[in-house]
Amino acid sequence: MAEPIQPPPRGIRLATVGSVPVYLGWSWLLLGVIIVVIIGPGTAARFGTVTGYAIAAVYALALLLSVLAHEAAHAVAARAHGHTVHRVVADLWGGHTAFDASHGTARSAATIAIVGPLTNGLIAVLAFAGVVTLGSEITVALLTGVAFVNGALAVFNLLPGLPLDGGQVVESLIWAATGDQSRARVIAGWCGRVLVVLILVAIIGVPLARGTSPDLSIALWTALIGAFLWSGATSAIAQGEALGALRGLDVGSVLEPAAAIGGDRPLTELTSLRALPVVVDDAGRPVGLIDHDALRSVPPGAVASTPVSAVTTPAPEAWTTELRPGHEALDLVRAFQSSGSSVVAVTADGRLRGVARAARVNAALSRN
């Protein structure tokens, strides 16, 4: 439960836009090759080998740009709602935008989700307008591909089940209606599972029931996409259940008393403290803990003249958290995740309130 945030994905770092890194996952290159292999023969037969395969390559590039436009819309909306955006990634499964939604609301979550498909829908409309107004056969072929790709992305992502954007909208609507985000996520995850079953039945089951065989390549792609969606839906259900367990955590029961002490104070003052010493700066902000090995190595005759800072282990960034009413457990776990620390300092109005240890929090969660 108390684990650090996942590291950036493996792949090519395309750019950094407004401090947000944009990655091209290695898996996307496989998708690009597949697109060229599938589309290339048809366009080569129509326009010639070189031109045809060049058009197929442009189709692949258009898909990449469409996915990045989709994710960029998510990133812009997330930042507009005050969330920290960690990265944008394009990969085999399309793409994703990683951002900190810990302070989000049902409305902001729905807005961030919906802007991606809407962006693809707008691109599809503009591309179709180009098809209608332009006369060049190659240009029309390219714009038709762009219109189809973006239209398909918009419709597919609006399907009502997690991990798709439409599933996020479903979660947000249920969250707004019930006030329970954990239950909303579980329901939206189950919607995603039902969606997978319906897609498999429509694409594979119906033809088989009629006594015909579905196209093998379409069946394989459907199964592959279905497996991806099922995995994402299952993950969403697990997240919802974990979030529900967090809601039931009594943070007060896992907090340990702590006593603030300045780094410039002599070590002799540690003996008068009746709680775990936490070293604070001049403003009272927690900055570290006592290194007991270093403390034991101080000669008895030097204890009175040695400052606390000499035996302090500096704490990692983001190891302090100010708990919001109604979100205490979630804020506490996010502090563990973002800092990577096994100990988190909890403050109230900027002043030290206590400390929490990951082992004690995980033990309490396992009992819920």
Secondary structure as UniProt FT lines:
FT   STRAND          11..17
FT   TURN            18..19
FT   STRAND          20..25
FT   HELIX           26..47
FT   HELIX           49..80
FT   TURN            81..82
FT   STRAND          85..91
FT   TURN            92..93
FT   STRAND          94..99
FT   TURN            102..103
FT   HELIX           106..133
FT   HELIX           137..157
FT   TURN            162..163
FT   HELIX           165..178
FT   HELIX           181..200
FT   HELIX           201..205
FT   HELIX           206..209
FT   TURN            210..211
FT   HELIX           216..247
FT   HELIX           251..254
FT   STRAND          258..262
FT   TURN            263..264
FT   HELIX           267..272
FT   STRAND          276..280
FT   TURN            282..283
FT   STRAND          286..290
FT   HELIX           292..296
FT   HELIX           300..302
FT   TURN            303..305
FT   HELIX           308..311
FT   STRAND          312..314
FT   TURN            317..318
FT   STRAND          320..322
FT   TURN            325..326
FT   HELIX           328..339
FT   STRAND          343..348
FT   TURN            349..350
FT   STRAND          351..357
FT   HELIX           358..367
//
